[in-house]
């Protein structure tokens, strides 16, 4: 029998007193760096119904970030946009299917990903623990901003309706959807699947599956650094971002997920500040989070909030 999951699980993470000040300072640093967006047509991957582009822009620490960008072909009016965020080890796919649904779609490869690793490449495993005892140089400081800067790219595009932008992702992409929706008020709808980087110090006790096990490996090697690790991760834990989310959001979790424990999904959802929020737990599902069933829900959710379909 699978163990019962507590729907009111209490995370041990505590929000640092200077959490908001820390991230506002990071945003100020990022805003001072010109985006310098480059949009390169990709005729090989372009089709009759979807135009495909390679996109590059500059993020925190002047790191160049690569993305795929797709838009519906031959569409003259301004249309909504979706930003897709990748899992921990996956390389961002070309989001042609989203363009076919009527969205301008940006699929971001934050620093360290295959197409964005010339200036920063800690490798996998290692991203999760790279500079983990210093919040000012921890890998996810720049990684988070790389995603947030994708919103700036979308806002710069004449074909994008800046009042209709959504974010979506699963696993690490789900965690990035949480932080992006929290820190970028331009986001009008978010879908976060089996969100990673939420309840991080809880998760390393609830599961011993990678990637979270990277932290346990690190602490076995450096047990004296546990307090420093906890202090740093509190600034990056999605649960501490959650109350800032005001846009409609849908979250899905797998009740037998041994990668991102469902307890942390409930703890996250309970902290989300948005009034319009929905949690879909899938019994009998692990880290897929019921994707085969949930995909249609996500499609309807974005159609309602971004395409204005009822």
Residue pairs with C-beta under 8 A, 6 or more apart in sequence:
2 255
2 256
5 255
5 262
5 263
5 266
5 281
6 263
6 266
7 266
8 266
8 270
9 202
9 263
9 264
9 266
9 267
10 267
11 199
11 202
11 239
11 264
11 267
12 199
12 201
12 202
13 199
13 200
13 201
13 202
13 233
13 234
13 237
13 239
13 240
14 234
15 234
15 240
16 22
16 231
16 234
16 235
16 240
19 234
19 235
19 240
22 135
22 235
23 183
23 235
26 60
26 141
26 145
27 145
27 148
27 183
29 60
30 59
30 60
30 145
30 148
30 149
33 58
33 59
33 60
33 62
34 58
35 57
35 58
35 149
35 152
35 153
35 156
36 57
36 58
37 55
37 56
37 57
37 153
37 156
38 55
38 56
38 57
39 53
39 54
39 55
39 69
40 53
40 54
40 55
40 56
41 51
41 52
41 53
42 52
42 53
42 54
45 52
45 94
45 96
46 52
46 73
47 73
47 96
48 73
49 72
49 73
49 99
49 100
50 70
50 71
50 72
50 73
50 96
50 99
50 100
51 70
51 71
51 72
51 73
51 99
52 68
52 69
52 70
52 94
52 96
53 68
53 69
53 70
53 71
54 66
54 67
54 68
54 69
55 66
55 67
55 68
55 69
55 106
55 153
56 64
56 65
56 66
56 67
57 64
57 65
57 67
57 149
57 150
57 152
57 153
58 64
58 65
58 149
59 65
59 111
59 142
59 145
59 146
59 149
60 141
60 142
60 145
60 146
60 149
61 119
61 120
61 142
62 119
63 111
63 116
63 119
63 120
63 142
63 146
64 116
64 118
64 119
65 108
65 109
65 110
65 111
65 116
65 146
65 149
65 150
66 109
66 113
66 115
66 116
67 92
67 106
67 107
67 108
67 109
67 150
67 153
68 92
68 93
68 94
68 95
68 106
68 107
69 104
69 105
69 106
69 107
69 153
70 94
70 95
70 96
70 98
70 99
70 104
70 105
70 107
71 79
71 99
71 104
71 105
71 159
72 79
72 99
72 100
72 102
72 103
72 104
75 159
78 158
78 159
78 160
78 161
79 102
79 103
79 104
79 159
79 160
79 161
79 164
80 102
80 103
80 104
80 160
80 161
80 164
80 165
80 166
80 306
80 307
81 103
81 104
81 105
81 106
81 154
81 157
81 160
81 161
81 164
81 165
81 166
82 95
82 98
82 103
82 104
82 105
82 106
82 165
82 166
82 167
82 168
82 302
82 306
83 105
83 106
83 107
83 108
83 147
83 150
83 151
83 154
83 165
83 166
83 167
83 168
83 180
84 92
84 93
84 95
84 98
84 105
84 106
84 107
84 108
84 167
84 168
84 169
84 173
85 108
85 147
85 167
85 168
85 169
85 172
85 173
85 174
85 176
85 177
85 180
86 92
86 107
86 108
86 109
86 110
86 113
86 169
86 172
86 173
86 176
87 169
87 170
87 171
87 172
87 173
87 196
88 124
88 127
88 128
88 171
88 172
88 196
88 211
89 124
89 211
91 109
91 113
91 114
91 115
92 107
92 108
92 109
92 113
93 107
94 107
95 105
95 106
95 107
96 105
98 105
99 105
101 299
101 303
102 307
103 166
103 302
103 306
103 307
104 154
104 157
104 159
104 160
106 150
106 153
106 154
108 146
108 147
108 150
109 115
109 116
110 116
110 142
110 143
110 146
110 147
110 176
111 117
111 119
111 120
111 139
111 142
111 143
111 146
112 120
112 121
112 122
112 123
112 124
112 127
112 139
112 143
116 146
120 139
120 142
122 130
122 139
125 210
125 211
125 214
125 217
126 214
127 139
127 140
127 143
127 211
128 139
128 211
128 212
128 214
128 215
129 214
129 215
129 217
129 218
130 138
130 139
131 137
131 138
131 139
132 138
132 139
132 215
132 218
132 228
132 229
132 232
132 233
133 225
133 228
133 229
133 232
134 232
135 141
135 231
135 232
135 235
135 236
138 232
138 235
138 236
140 197
140 236
141 236
144 176
144 179
144 180
144 183
144 236
147 176
147 179
147 180
148 179
148 180
148 183
148 184
150 180
151 165
151 180
151 184
151 186
151 187
154 160
154 162
154 165
155 162
155 165
155 186
162 186
163 188
164 188
164 305
164 306
164 307
165 186
165 187
165 188
165 306
166 187
166 188
166 189
166 190
166 191
166 302
166 305
166 306
167 176
167 177
167 180
167 181
167 187
167 189
167 190
167 191
168 177
168 190
168 191
168 192
168 193
168 298
168 302
169 175
169 176
169 177
169 191
169 192
169 193
170 192
170 193
170 194
170 289
170 291
171 193
171 194
171 195
171 196
171 259
171 260
171 287
172 196
172 197
173 193
174 192
174 193
174 194
174 195
174 196
174 251
174 260
175 192
175 195
175 196
175 197
175 198
175 238
176 197
177 190
177 191
177 192
177 195
178 190
178 192
178 195
178 197
178 198
178 238
178 241
178 242
178 245
178 268
179 197
179 238
179 241
180 187
180 190
181 187
181 190
181 192
181 245
181 247
181 249
182 241
182 242
182 244
182 245
183 241
183 244
185 246
187 247
188 247
188 248
188 305
188 306
189 247
189 248
189 249
189 301
189 302
189 305
189 306
190 245
190 247
190 248
190 249
190 250
191 249
191 250
191 251
191 298
191 301
191 302
192 249
192 250
192 251
192 252
193 251
193 252
193 289
193 291
193 294
194 252
194 253
194 254
194 257
194 259
194 260
194 265
194 287
194 288
194 289
195 238
195 251
195 253
195 260
195 264
195 265
195 268
196 211
196 259
196 260
197 236
197 237
197 238
198 237
198 238
198 239
198 242
198 260
198 264
198 265
198 267
198 268
199 237
199 238
199 239
199 261
199 263
199 264
199 267
199 268
200 212
200 215
200 233
200 236
200 237
201 230
201 233
201 237
202 261
202 263
202 264
202 267
203 212
203 260
203 261
203 264
204 212
204 213
204 215
204 216
206 261
206 263
206 264
207 213
207 258
207 259
207 261
208 216
209 258
209 259
211 259
212 259
215 229
218 225
218 229
219 225
219 226
219 229
234 240
238 268
239 264
239 267
239 268
239 271
242 268
242 271
242 272
242 273
243 271
243 272
243 273
244 273
245 272
245 273
245 274
245 277
246 273
246 274
247 274
247 276
248 274
248 276
248 277
248 301
248 305
249 272
249 274
249 276
249 277
249 278
250 277
250 278
250 279
250 280
250 297
250 298
250 301
251 265
251 268
251 269
251 272
251 277
251 278
251 279
251 280
252 279
252 280
252 281
252 282
252 289
252 290
252 291
252 294
252 297
253 260
253 262
253 265
253 266
253 279
253 280
253 281
253 282
253 289
254 262
254 281
254 282
254 285
254 286
254 287
254 288
254 289
254 290
255 262
255 281
255 282
255 283
255 284
255 285
256 262
256 283
256 284
256 285
256 286
257 265
257 285
257 286
257 287
257 289
258 286
258 287
259 286
259 287
260 287
262 281
265 279
265 281
266 279
269 277
269 279
278 301
280 290
280 294
280 297
282 289
282 290
282 293
282 294
303 309
304 310
